[in-house]
Amino acid sequence: MVKNIKVAVVLLAGVACLVFLVALVGAGQYYPIWNRSQGVAAVDVAMFAAWSSIFLQCLAGLVVNNFLFLGEGKNWVDFWMGRPFEFFTVSSRGALEGWRLARGRFLFYMFGVILAFGFLFPYFAERD
């Protein structure tokens, strides 16, 4: 499990970039790269694939950290008690308990899911 938030961001972005490039090359064989003369462009397919990969990675992170959090015997009242965002502010995450780490990673992946939709919809709205 990734304890460092910077490593998690790099992993998410790295996988998304790889998916973007593979989708761009694959869709570039059938569609024009930028022109929508056939109704869709290869870059549109690649953007959708990249943001979908971020969404699915974050969804998997949500599920895993949900079970880690609940496996510690905590409930959702404990989730919001105290400082729920301490994962983002504490410099030494090794000092945090397992359920606090799971809570922080859960919030991180939840924000990732929201951002995946938040960037995907304006992109296609602008391209139309």
Steps between C-alpha positions, in 0.01 A plus 500: 500500500632845409563714808645800318247723324757615243567142395126438462462809278796395285361147464155628401644745250753252361239235429268764351778627269580147388132431431474834314793415272382147429147623427629783281712264291220243479227749412735688265489202266125542447424868566675828423707626792327837560243553224147379570415432136389146590308614808775426750872571515773271629593752769141487630522123533837531675374767743198289588722195554746692720234655723317168515820334621536763775136445595540122516827519695339735752192280522718201582682710761167598652391139534830378646530782752135468594557139601825592679318773694203283592729205576653700784162493676424864425170637376408808300453709813871444568575601141407865555606522866816689584700617202395311186753684280802433722637259237569801276652718773708262715862483385570156650229261383679211672372637830137470391294195588384266224142620502616863476714415198207319340275801569748737337551280196122457473462880484783525247341245268155656548640833383657314206164360393344846519786657305485233230144602422580864565760509224331264254171684460647849433744350249222353288282809548785714366568266208137503384 
